[in-house]
Amino acid sequence: MTEPREPLIPCDQAVRQLWAYVEASVPPVDHAKITEHLAICQRCCGELEFVKHLRGLLAAQTTDEVPPELIRQLNQFVEEL
């Protein structure tokens, strides 16, 4: 006899955890539940794609260079000391 399956997590619970899911920072049991939900929920798959796209855009905007204007302002501040 097979064991009864747990019901799928609801969409709101899956969506709340998508960012952590993409970053692989949810506990394994939650990861499995979200993966199972995404396997059948087209709407949440769209939300997942949005999170991935937004994460990519944010990563692309991050820079380690200091803007020239900020360097100029810092130099001016130091000179005024």
PyMOL Python script that loads the backbone (N, CA, C, O; Angstrom):
from pymol import cmd

cmd.read_pdbstr("""\
ATOM      1  N   MET A   1       0.841  -1.182   0.000  1.00  0.00           N
ATOM      2  CA  MET A   1       0.000   0.000   0.000  1.00  0.00           C
ATOM      3  C   MET A   1       0.889   1.250   0.000  1.00  0.00           C
ATOM      4  O   MET A   1       1.887   1.289   0.719  1.00  0.00           O
ATOM      5  N   THR A   2       0.550   2.250  -0.778  1.00  0.00           N
ATOM      6  CA  THR A   2       1.349   3.471  -0.844  1.00  0.00           C
ATOM      7  C   THR A   2       0.949   4.415   0.277  1.00  0.00           C
ATOM      8  O   THR A   2      -0.192   4.426   0.739  1.00  0.00           O
ATOM      9  N   GLU A   3       1.919   5.199   0.694  1.00  0.00           N
ATOM     10  CA  GLU A   3       1.660   6.189   1.741  1.00  0.00           C
ATOM     11  C   GLU A   3       0.885   7.361   1.155  1.00  0.00           C
ATOM     12  O   GLU A   3       1.112   7.742   0.007  1.00  0.00           O
ATOM     13  N   PRO A   4      -0.029   7.937   1.935  1.00  0.00           N
ATOM     14  CA  PRO A   4      -0.763   9.110   1.425  1.00  0.00           C
ATOM     15  C   PRO A   4       0.189  10.284   1.249  1.00  0.00           C
ATOM     16  O   PRO A   4       1.075  10.518   2.071  1.00  0.00           O
ATOM     17  N   ARG A   5      -0.014  11.011   0.164  1.00  0.00           N
ATOM     18  CA  ARG A   5       0.840  12.160  -0.132  1.00  0.00           C
ATOM     19  C   ARG A   5       0.320  13.382   0.614  1.00  0.00           C
ATOM     20  O   ARG A   5      -0.878  13.549   0.843  1.00  0.00           O
ATOM     21  N   GLU A   6       1.275  14.225   0.981  1.00  0.00           N
ATOM     22  CA  GLU A   6       0.889  15.517   1.564  1.00  0.00           C
ATOM     23  C   GLU A   6       0.302  16.374   0.459  1.00  0.00           C
ATOM     24  O   GLU A   6       0.717  16.268  -0.695  1.00  0.00           O
ATOM     25  N   PRO A   7      -0.659  17.223   0.797  1.00  0.00           N
ATOM     26  CA  PRO A   7      -1.183  18.127  -0.234  1.00  0.00           C
ATOM     27  C   PRO A   7      -0.106  19.120  -0.655  1.00  0.00           C
ATOM     28  O   PRO A   7       0.798  19.443   0.116  1.00  0.00           O
ATOM     29  N   LEU A   8      -0.217  19.592  -1.879  1.00  0.00           N
ATOM     30  CA  LEU A   8       0.729  20.592  -2.362  1.00  0.00           C
ATOM     31  C   LEU A   8       0.623  21.862  -1.534  1.00  0.00           C
ATOM     32  O   LEU A   8      -0.444  22.204  -1.024  1.00  0.00           O
ATOM     33  N   ILE A   9       1.758  22.559  -1.409  1.00  0.00           N
ATOM     34  CA  ILE A   9       1.710  23.844  -0.722  1.00  0.00           C
ATOM     35  C   ILE A   9       0.918  24.817  -1.589  1.00  0.00           C
ATOM     36  O   ILE A   9       0.922  24.690  -2.813  1.00  0.00           O
ATOM     37  N   PRO A  10       0.238  25.785  -0.975  1.00  0.00           N
ATOM     38  CA  PRO A  10      -0.522  26.752  -1.763  1.00  0.00           C
ATOM     39  C   PRO A  10       0.403  27.731  -2.488  1.00  0.00           C
ATOM     40  O   PRO A  10       1.565  27.903  -2.120  1.00  0.00           O
ATOM     41  N   CYS A  11      -0.137  28.359  -3.514  1.00  0.00           N
ATOM     42  CA  CYS A  11       0.635  29.307  -4.327  1.00  0.00           C
ATOM     43  C   CYS A  11       1.272  30.410  -3.487  1.00  0.00           C
ATOM     44  O   CYS A  11       2.443  30.733  -3.683  1.00  0.00           O
ATOM     45  N   ASP A  12       0.519  30.990  -2.558  1.00  0.00           N
ATOM     46  CA  ASP A  12       1.078  32.104  -1.790  1.00  0.00           C
ATOM     47  C   ASP A  12       2.306  31.670  -0.992  1.00  0.00           C
ATOM     48  O   ASP A  12       3.252  32.444  -0.843  1.00  0.00           O
ATOM     49  N   GLN A  13       2.298  30.455  -0.485  1.00  0.00           N
ATOM     50  CA  GLN A  13       3.453  29.961   0.266  1.00  0.00           C
ATOM     51  C   GLN A  13       4.636  29.717  -0.670  1.00  0.00           C
ATOM     52  O   GLN A  13       5.777  30.023  -0.324  1.00  0.00           O
ATOM     53  N   ALA A  14       4.368  29.172  -1.840  1.00  0.00           N
ATOM     54  CA  ALA A  14       5.444  28.928  -2.809  1.00  0.00           C
ATOM     55  C   ALA A  14       6.057  30.245  -3.273  1.00  0.00           C
ATOM     56  O   ALA A  14       7.279  30.376  -3.336  1.00  0.00           O
ATOM     57  N   VAL A  15       5.207  31.223  -3.598  1.00  0.00           N
ATOM     58  CA  VAL A  15       5.696  32.506  -4.112  1.00  0.00           C
ATOM     59  C   VAL A  15       6.509  33.245  -3.058  1.00  0.00           C
ATOM     60  O   VAL A  15       7.521  33.865  -3.386  1.00  0.00           O
ATOM     61  N   ARG A  16       6.088  33.191  -1.804  1.00  0.00           N
ATOM     62  CA  ARG A  16       6.836  33.871  -0.736  1.00  0.00           C
ATOM     63  C   ARG A  16       8.259  33.347  -0.610  1.00  0.00           C
ATOM     64  O   ARG A  16       9.145  34.066  -0.146  1.00  0.00           O
ATOM     65  N   GLN A  17       8.487  32.113  -1.014  1.00  0.00           N
ATOM     66  CA  GLN A  17       9.806  31.500  -0.845  1.00  0.00           C
ATOM     67  C   GLN A  17      10.616  31.437  -2.141  1.00  0.00           C
ATOM     68  O   GLN A  17      11.703  30.861  -2.153  1.00  0.00           O
ATOM     69  N   LEU A  18      10.110  32.013  -3.224  1.00  0.00           N
ATOM     70  CA  LEU A  18      10.802  31.859  -4.510  1.00  0.00           C
ATOM     71  C   LEU A  18      12.200  32.452  -4.517  1.00  0.00           C
ATOM     72  O   LEU A  18      13.119  31.855  -5.078  1.00  0.00           O
ATOM     73  N   TRP A  19      12.379  33.621  -3.902  1.00  0.00           N
ATOM     74  CA  TRP A  19      13.709  34.242  -3.917  1.00  0.00           C
ATOM     75  C   TRP A  19      14.721  33.332  -3.218  1.00  0.00           C
ATOM     76  O   TRP A  19      15.815  33.096  -3.730  1.00  0.00           O
ATOM     77  N   ALA A  20      14.344  32.829  -2.054  1.00  0.00           N
ATOM     78  CA  ALA A  20      15.231  31.919  -1.324  1.00  0.00           C
ATOM     79  C   ALA A  20      15.411  30.612  -2.095  1.00  0.00           C
ATOM     80  O   ALA A  20      16.487  30.016  -2.061  1.00  0.00           O
ATOM     81  N   TYR A  21      14.374  30.168  -2.783  1.00  0.00           N
ATOM     82  CA  TYR A  21      14.443  28.954  -3.605  1.00  0.00           C
ATOM     83  C   TYR A  21      15.483  29.122  -4.711  1.00  0.00           C
ATOM     84  O   TYR A  21      16.302  28.230  -4.938  1.00  0.00           O
ATOM     85  N   VAL A  22      15.451  30.251  -5.391  1.00  0.00           N
ATOM     86  CA  VAL A  22      16.401  30.513  -6.473  1.00  0.00           C
ATOM     87  C   VAL A  22      17.825  30.576  -5.929  1.00  0.00           C
ATOM     88  O   VAL A  22      18.765  30.142  -6.595  1.00  0.00           O
ATOM     89  N   GLU A  23      17.986  31.108  -4.733  1.00  0.00           N
ATOM     90  CA  GLU A  23      19.313  31.207  -4.126  1.00  0.00           C
ATOM     91  C   GLU A  23      19.723  29.929  -3.404  1.00  0.00           C
ATOM     92  O   GLU A  23      20.796  29.870  -2.804  1.00  0.00           O
ATOM     93  N   ALA A  24      18.868  28.902  -3.459  1.00  0.00           N
ATOM     94  CA  ALA A  24      19.125  27.615  -2.799  1.00  0.00           C
ATOM     95  C   ALA A  24      19.362  27.787  -1.302  1.00  0.00           C
ATOM     96  O   ALA A  24      20.222  27.124  -0.721  1.00  0.00           O
ATOM     97  N   SER A  25      18.592  28.685  -0.681  1.00  0.00           N
ATOM     98  CA  SER A  25      18.758  28.908   0.751  1.00  0.00           C
ATOM     99  C   SER A  25      17.528  28.482   1.555  1.00  0.00           C
ATOM    100  O   SER A  25      17.373  28.877   2.710  1.00  0.00           O
ATOM    101  N   VAL A  26      16.660  27.683   0.946  1.00  0.00           N
ATOM    102  CA  VAL A  26      15.538  27.114   1.695  1.00  0.00           C
ATOM    103  C   VAL A  26      15.951  25.721   2.163  1.00  0.00           C
ATOM    104  O   VAL A  26      16.757  25.059   1.510  1.00  0.00           O
ATOM    105  N   PRO A  27      15.405  25.279   3.283  1.00  0.00           N
ATOM    106  CA  PRO A  27      15.713  23.918   3.742  1.00  0.00           C
ATOM    107  C   PRO A  27      15.320  22.887   2.680  1.00  0.00           C
ATOM    108  O   PRO A  27      14.390  23.123   1.909  1.00  0.00           O
ATOM    109  N   PRO A  28      16.006  21.765   2.632  1.00  0.00           N
ATOM    110  CA  PRO A  28      15.721  20.747   1.612  1.00  0.00           C
ATOM    111  C   PRO A  28      14.252  20.323   1.549  1.00  0.00           C
ATOM    112  O   PRO A  28      13.722  20.097   0.461  1.00  0.00           O
ATOM    113  N   VAL A  29      13.602  20.214   2.686  1.00  0.00           N
ATOM    114  CA  VAL A  29      12.196  19.795   2.675  1.00  0.00           C
ATOM    115  C   VAL A  29      11.326  20.853   1.988  1.00  0.00           C
ATOM    116  O   VAL A  29      10.410  20.506   1.242  1.00  0.00           O
ATOM    117  N   ASP A  30      11.604  22.137   2.233  1.00  0.00           N
ATOM    118  CA  ASP A  30      10.858  23.208   1.572  1.00  0.00           C
ATOM    119  C   ASP A  30      11.195  23.269   0.090  1.00  0.00           C
ATOM    120  O   ASP A  30      10.323  23.519  -0.742  1.00  0.00           O
ATOM    121  N   HIS A  31      12.459  23.041  -0.236  1.00  0.00           N
ATOM    122  CA  HIS A  31      12.883  23.039  -1.642  1.00  0.00           C
ATOM    123  C   HIS A  31      12.092  21.977  -2.412  1.00  0.00           C
ATOM    124  O   HIS A  31      11.616  22.230  -3.518  1.00  0.00           O
ATOM    125  N   ALA A  32      11.960  20.802  -1.823  1.00  0.00           N
ATOM    126  CA  ALA A  32      11.220  19.722  -2.476  1.00  0.00           C
ATOM    127  C   ALA A  32       9.749  20.091  -2.651  1.00  0.00           C
ATOM    128  O   ALA A  32       9.156  19.805  -3.691  1.00  0.00           O
ATOM    129  N   LYS A  33       9.164  20.720  -1.645  1.00  0.00           N
ATOM    130  CA  LYS A  33       7.752  21.106  -1.733  1.00  0.00           C
ATOM    131  C   LYS A  33       7.536  22.158  -2.821  1.00  0.00           C
ATOM    132  O   LYS A  33       6.556  22.100  -3.564  1.00  0.00           O
ATOM    133  N   ILE A  34       8.453  23.115  -2.908  1.00  0.00           N
ATOM    134  CA  ILE A  34       8.329  24.164  -3.925  1.00  0.00           C
ATOM    135  C   ILE A  34       8.538  23.554  -5.316  1.00  0.00           C
ATOM    136  O   ILE A  34       7.807  23.877  -6.253  1.00  0.00           O
ATOM    137  N   THR A  35       9.527  22.681  -5.447  1.00  0.00           N
ATOM    138  CA  THR A  35       9.779  22.017  -6.722  1.00  0.00           C
ATOM    139  C   THR A  35       8.545  21.236  -7.171  1.00  0.00           C
ATOM    140  O   THR A  35       8.164  21.290  -8.341  1.00  0.00           O
ATOM    141  N   GLU A  36       7.930  20.518  -6.253  1.00  0.00           N
ATOM    142  CA  GLU A  36       6.725  19.760  -6.572  1.00  0.00           C
ATOM    143  C   GLU A  36       5.596  20.692  -7.006  1.00  0.00           C
ATOM    144  O   GLU A  36       4.871  20.394  -7.954  1.00  0.00           O
ATOM    145  N   HIS A  37       5.451  21.811  -6.318  1.00  0.00           N
ATOM    146  CA  HIS A  37       4.422  22.791  -6.668  1.00  0.00           C
ATOM    147  C   HIS A  37       4.677  23.361  -8.065  1.00  0.00           C
ATOM    148  O   HIS A  37       3.761  23.464  -8.881  1.00  0.00           O
ATOM    149  N   LEU A  38       5.924  23.727  -8.327  1.00  0.00           N
ATOM    150  CA  LEU A  38       6.268  24.319  -9.621  1.00  0.00           C
ATOM    151  C   LEU A  38       6.073  23.332 -10.774  1.00  0.00           C
ATOM    152  O   LEU A  38       5.862  23.744 -11.914  1.00  0.00           O
ATOM    153  N   ALA A  39       6.142  22.054 -10.484  1.00  0.00           N
ATOM    154  CA  ALA A  39       5.981  21.040 -11.522  1.00  0.00           C
ATOM    155  C   ALA A  39       4.564  21.034 -12.102  1.00  0.00           C
ATOM    156  O   ALA A  39       4.349  20.552 -13.214  1.00  0.00           O
ATOM    157  N   ILE A  40       3.601  21.569 -11.351  1.00  0.00           N
ATOM    158  CA  ILE A  40       2.224  21.539 -11.858  1.00  0.00           C
ATOM    159  C   ILE A  40       1.568  22.915 -11.950  1.00  0.00           C
ATOM    160  O   ILE A  40       0.492  23.041 -12.536  1.00  0.00           O
ATOM    161  N   CYS A  41       2.188  23.940 -11.389  1.00  0.00           N
ATOM    162  CA  CYS A  41       1.533  25.257 -11.336  1.00  0.00           C
ATOM    163  C   CYS A  41       2.169  26.220 -12.342  1.00  0.00           C
ATOM    164  O   CYS A  41       3.259  26.748 -12.116  1.00  0.00           O
ATOM    165  N   GLN A  42       1.479  26.431 -13.430  1.00  0.00           N
ATOM    166  CA  GLN A  42       1.991  27.302 -14.490  1.00  0.00           C
ATOM    167  C   GLN A  42       2.119  28.751 -14.009  1.00  0.00           C
ATOM    168  O   GLN A  42       3.078  29.435 -14.366  1.00  0.00           O
ATOM    169  N   ARG A  43       1.173  29.221 -13.211  1.00  0.00           N
ATOM    170  CA  ARG A  43       1.224  30.600 -12.711  1.00  0.00           C
ATOM    171  C   ARG A  43       2.486  30.834 -11.877  1.00  0.00           C
ATOM    172  O   ARG A  43       3.172  31.841 -12.053  1.00  0.00           O
ATOM    173  N   CYS A  44       2.784  29.916 -10.982  1.00  0.00           N
ATOM    174  CA  CYS A  44       3.965  30.090 -10.136  1.00  0.00           C
ATOM    175  C   CYS A  44       5.261  29.931 -10.932  1.00  0.00           C
ATOM    176  O   CYS A  44       6.283  30.519 -10.580  1.00  0.00           O
ATOM    177  N   CYS A  45       5.218  29.136 -12.004  1.00  0.00           N
ATOM    178  CA  CYS A  45       6.395  29.041 -12.889  1.00  0.00           C
ATOM    179  C   CYS A  45       6.681  30.405 -13.515  1.00  0.00           C
ATOM    180  O   CYS A  45       7.839  30.782 -13.694  1.00  0.00           O
ATOM    181  N   GLY A  46       5.623  31.141 -13.846  1.00  0.00           N
ATOM    182  CA  GLY A  46       5.792  32.499 -14.362  1.00  0.00           C
ATOM    183  C   GLY A  46       6.403  33.411 -13.313  1.00  0.00           C
ATOM    184  O   GLY A  46       7.259  34.241 -13.621  1.00  0.00           O
ATOM    185  N   GLU A  47       5.955  33.251 -12.062  1.00  0.00           N
ATOM    186  CA  GLU A  47       6.527  34.039 -10.961  1.00  0.00           C
ATOM    187  C   GLU A  47       8.004  33.695 -10.786  1.00  0.00           C
ATOM    188  O   GLU A  47       8.824  34.579 -10.538  1.00  0.00           O
ATOM    189  N   LEU A  48       8.342  32.427 -10.914  1.00  0.00           N
ATOM    190  CA  LEU A  48       9.736  31.996 -10.795  1.00  0.00           C
ATOM    191  C   LEU A  48      10.591  32.633 -11.881  1.00  0.00           C
ATOM    192  O   LEU A  48      11.694  33.104 -11.605  1.00  0.00           O
ATOM    193  N   GLU A  49      10.098  32.650 -13.098  1.00  0.00           N
ATOM    194  CA  GLU A  49      10.846  33.273 -14.193  1.00  0.00           C
ATOM    195  C   GLU A  49      11.040  34.767 -13.936  1.00  0.00           C
ATOM    196  O   GLU A  49      12.098  35.318 -14.244  1.00  0.00           O
ATOM    197  N   PHE A  50      10.028  35.420 -13.376  1.00  0.00           N
ATOM    198  CA  PHE A  50      10.145  36.840 -13.036  1.00  0.00           C
ATOM    199  C   PHE A  50      11.237  37.047 -11.989  1.00  0.00           C
ATOM    200  O   PHE A  50      12.056  37.957 -12.118  1.00  0.00           O
ATOM    201  N   VAL A  51      11.253  36.205 -10.953  1.00  0.00           N
ATOM    202  CA  VAL A  51      12.271  36.317  -9.899  1.00  0.00           C
ATOM    203  C   VAL A  51      13.667  36.122 -10.495  1.00  0.00           C
ATOM    204  O   VAL A  51      14.596  36.861 -10.170  1.00  0.00           O
ATOM    205  N   LYS A  52      13.802  35.133 -11.357  1.00  0.00           N
ATOM    206  CA  LYS A  52      15.116  34.892 -11.983  1.00  0.00           C
ATOM    207  C   LYS A  52      15.537  36.090 -12.836  1.00  0.00           C
ATOM    208  O   LYS A  52      16.696  36.504 -12.809  1.00  0.00           O
ATOM    209  N   HIS A  53      14.591  36.638 -13.588  1.00  0.00           N
ATOM    210  CA  HIS A  53      14.889  37.790 -14.445  1.00  0.00           C
ATOM    211  C   HIS A  53      15.264  39.006 -13.592  1.00  0.00           C
ATOM    212  O   HIS A  53      16.248  39.686 -13.882  1.00  0.00           O
ATOM    213  N   LEU A  54      14.495  39.277 -12.558  1.00  0.00           N
ATOM    214  CA  LEU A  54      14.779  40.410 -11.671  1.00  0.00           C
ATOM    215  C   LEU A  54      16.125  40.241 -10.993  1.00  0.00           C
ATOM    216  O   LEU A  54      16.891  41.199 -10.887  1.00  0.00           O
ATOM    217  N   ARG A  55      16.418  39.050 -10.540  1.00  0.00           N
ATOM    218  CA  ARG A  55      17.707  38.781  -9.903  1.00  0.00           C
ATOM    219  C   ARG A  55      18.855  39.046 -10.874  1.00  0.00           C
ATOM    220  O   ARG A  55      19.882  39.608 -10.494  1.00  0.00           O
ATOM    221  N   GLY A  56      18.676  38.640 -12.123  1.00  0.00           N
ATOM    222  CA  GLY A  56      19.694  38.884 -13.140  1.00  0.00           C
ATOM    223  C   GLY A  56      19.886  40.360 -13.413  1.00  0.00           C
ATOM    224  O   GLY A  56      21.015  40.827 -13.564  1.00  0.00           O
ATOM    225  N   LEU A  57      18.778  41.105 -13.478  1.00  0.00           N
ATOM    226  CA  LEU A  57      18.877  42.548 -13.689  1.00  0.00           C
ATOM    227  C   LEU A  57      19.596  43.232 -12.534  1.00  0.00           C
ATOM    228  O   LEU A  57      20.441  44.102 -12.747  1.00  0.00           O
ATOM    229  N   LEU A  58      19.260  42.839 -11.321  1.00  0.00           N
ATOM    230  CA  LEU A  58      19.912  43.441 -10.153  1.00  0.00           C
ATOM    231  C   LEU A  58      21.395  43.110 -10.129  1.00  0.00           C
ATOM    232  O   LEU A  58      22.216  43.964  -9.795  1.00  0.00           O
ATOM    233  N   ALA A  59      21.742  41.888 -10.477  1.00  0.00           N
ATOM    234  CA  ALA A  59      23.152  41.492 -10.499  1.00  0.00           C
ATOM    235  C   ALA A  59      23.912  42.269 -11.566  1.00  0.00           C
ATOM    236  O   ALA A  59      25.075  42.622 -11.371  1.00  0.00           O
ATOM    237  N   ALA A  60      23.262  42.534 -12.689  1.00  0.00           N
ATOM    238  CA  ALA A  60      23.914  43.268 -13.771  1.00  0.00           C
ATOM    239  C   ALA A  60      24.156  44.726 -13.401  1.00  0.00           C
ATOM    240  O   ALA A  60      25.067  45.355 -13.940  1.00  0.00           O
ATOM    241  N   GLN A  61      23.359  45.269 -12.495  1.00  0.00           N
ATOM    242  CA  GLN A  61      23.497  46.663 -12.099  1.00  0.00           C
ATOM    243  C   GLN A  61      24.551  46.864 -11.022  1.00  0.00           C
ATOM    244  O   GLN A  61      24.955  47.997 -10.760  1.00  0.00           O
ATOM    245  N   THR A  62      24.998  45.796 -10.402  1.00  0.00           N
ATOM    246  CA  THR A  62      25.982  45.886  -9.342  1.00  0.00           C
ATOM    247  C   THR A  62      27.352  46.106  -9.955  1.00  0.00           C
ATOM    248  O   THR A  62      27.741  45.443 -10.917  1.00  0.00           O
ATOM    249  N   THR A  63      28.066  47.047  -9.379  1.00  0.00           N
ATOM    250  CA  THR A  63      29.405  47.341  -9.876  1.00  0.00           C
ATOM    251  C   THR A  63      30.335  47.564  -8.690  1.00  0.00           C
ATOM    252  O   THR A  63      29.921  48.078  -7.651  1.00  0.00           O
ATOM    253  N   ASP A  64      31.563  47.183  -8.851  1.00  0.00           N
ATOM    254  CA  ASP A  64      32.559  47.393  -7.803  1.00  0.00           C
ATOM    255  C   ASP A  64      33.322  48.690  -8.011  1.00  0.00           C
ATOM    256  O   ASP A  64      34.133  49.067  -7.165  1.00  0.00           O
ATOM    257  N   GLU A  65      33.081  49.377  -9.112  1.00  0.00           N
ATOM    258  CA  GLU A  65      33.776  50.628  -9.395  1.00  0.00           C
ATOM    259  C   GLU A  65      33.086  51.795  -8.697  1.00  0.00           C
ATOM    260  O   GLU A  65      31.860  51.860  -8.621  1.00  0.00           O
ATOM    261  N   VAL A  66      33.893  52.699  -8.198  1.00  0.00           N
ATOM    262  CA  VAL A  66      33.358  53.907  -7.576  1.00  0.00           C
ATOM    263  C   VAL A  66      33.115  54.932  -8.686  1.00  0.00           C
ATOM    264  O   VAL A  66      34.014  55.220  -9.476  1.00  0.00           O
ATOM    265  N   PRO A  67      31.903  55.479  -8.742  1.00  0.00           N
ATOM    266  CA  PRO A  67      31.615  56.462  -9.787  1.00  0.00           C
ATOM    267  C   PRO A  67      32.550  57.668  -9.691  1.00  0.00           C
ATOM    268  O   PRO A  67      32.867  58.107  -8.585  1.00  0.00           O
ATOM    269  N   PRO A  68      33.000  58.213 -10.829  1.00  0.00           N
ATOM    270  CA  PRO A  68      33.927  59.355 -10.832  1.00  0.00           C
ATOM    271  C   PRO A  68      33.389  60.552 -10.046  1.00  0.00           C
ATOM    272  O   PRO A  68      34.159  61.239  -9.375  1.00  0.00           O
ATOM    273  N   GLU A  69      32.100  60.807 -10.118  1.00  0.00           N
ATOM    274  CA  GLU A  69      31.516  61.937  -9.393  1.00  0.00           C
ATOM    275  C   GLU A  69      31.678  61.759  -7.891  1.00  0.00           C
ATOM    276  O   GLU A  69      31.945  62.729  -7.182  1.00  0.00           O
ATOM    277  N   LEU A  70      31.524  60.550  -7.399  1.00  0.00           N
ATOM    278  CA  LEU A  70      31.698  60.295  -5.970  1.00  0.00           C
ATOM    279  C   LEU A  70      33.154  60.498  -5.573  1.00  0.00           C
ATOM    280  O   LEU A  70      33.428  61.045  -4.505  1.00  0.00           O
ATOM    281  N   ILE A  71      34.080  60.073  -6.399  1.00  0.00           N
ATOM    282  CA  ILE A  71      35.506  60.292  -6.120  1.00  0.00           C
ATOM    283  C   ILE A  71      35.802  61.788  -6.050  1.00  0.00           C
ATOM    284  O   ILE A  71      36.519  62.242  -5.158  1.00  0.00           O
ATOM    285  N   ARG A  72      35.249  62.552  -6.991  1.00  0.00           N
ATOM    286  CA  ARG A  72      35.451  64.000  -6.993  1.00  0.00           C
ATOM    287  C   ARG A  72      34.909  64.618  -5.709  1.00  0.00           C
ATOM    288  O   ARG A  72      35.568  65.460  -5.099  1.00  0.00           O
ATOM    289  N   GLN A  73      33.718  64.207  -5.296  1.00  0.00           N
ATOM    290  CA  GLN A  73      33.116  64.759  -4.081  1.00  0.00           C
ATOM    291  C   GLN A  73      33.927  64.389  -2.842  1.00  0.00           C
ATOM    292  O   GLN A  73      34.082  65.208  -1.936  1.00  0.00           O
ATOM    293  N   LEU A  74      34.439  63.179  -2.796  1.00  0.00           N
ATOM    294  CA  LEU A  74      35.263  62.776  -1.655  1.00  0.00           C
ATOM    295  C   LEU A  74      36.566  63.562  -1.616  1.00  0.00           C
ATOM    296  O   LEU A  74      37.004  63.991  -0.549  1.00  0.00           O
ATOM    297  N   ASN A  75      37.191  63.754  -2.785  1.00  0.00           N
ATOM    298  CA  ASN A  75      38.414  64.554  -2.827  1.00  0.00           C
ATOM    299  C   ASN A  75      38.159  65.963  -2.387  1.00  0.00           C
ATOM    300  O   ASN A  75      38.959  66.536  -1.648  1.00  0.00           O
ATOM    301  N   GLN A  76      37.059  66.540  -2.824  1.00  0.00           N
ATOM    302  CA  GLN A  76      36.707  67.904  -2.414  1.00  0.00           C
ATOM    303  C   GLN A  76      36.474  67.966  -0.908  1.00  0.00           C
ATOM    304  O   GLN A  76      36.894  68.924  -0.259  1.00  0.00           O
ATOM    305  N   PHE A  77      35.827  66.985  -0.359  1.00  0.00           N
ATOM    306  CA  PHE A  77      35.581  66.952   1.085  1.00  0.00           C
ATOM    307  C   PHE A  77      36.881  66.899   1.854  1.00  0.00           C
ATOM    308  O   PHE A  77      37.055  67.617   2.839  1.00  0.00           O
ATOM    309  N   VAL A  78      37.808  66.041   1.405  1.00  0.00           N
ATOM    310  CA  VAL A  78      39.094  65.905   2.075  1.00  0.00           C
ATOM    311  C   VAL A  78      39.877  67.208   2.009  1.00  0.00           C
ATOM    312  O   VAL A  78      40.498  67.601   2.997  1.00  0.00           O
ATOM    313  N   GLU A  79      39.860  67.881   0.871  1.00  0.00           N
ATOM    314  CA  GLU A  79      40.582  69.140   0.726  1.00  0.00           C
ATOM    315  C   GLU A  79      40.029  70.227   1.648  1.00  0.00           C
ATOM    316  O   GLU A  79      40.765  71.109   2.089  1.00  0.00           O
ATOM    317  N   GLU A  80      38.755  70.159   1.929  1.00  0.00           N
ATOM    318  CA  GLU A  80      38.116  71.165   2.783  1.00  0.00           C
ATOM    319  C   GLU A  80      38.359  70.917   4.258  1.00  0.00           C
ATOM    320  O   GLU A  80      38.021  71.776   5.072  1.00  0.00           O
ATOM    321  N   LEU A  81      38.922  69.800   4.636  1.00  0.00           N
ATOM    322  CA  LEU A  81      39.185  69.499   6.044  1.00  0.00           C
ATOM    323  C   LEU A  81      40.264  70.347   6.614  1.00  0.00           C
ATOM    324  O   LEU A  81      40.600  70.211   7.791  1.00  0.00           O
TER     325      LEU A  81
END
""", "prot")
cmd.dss("prot")
cmd.show_as("cartoon", "prot")
cmd.util.cbc("prot")
cmd.orient("prot")
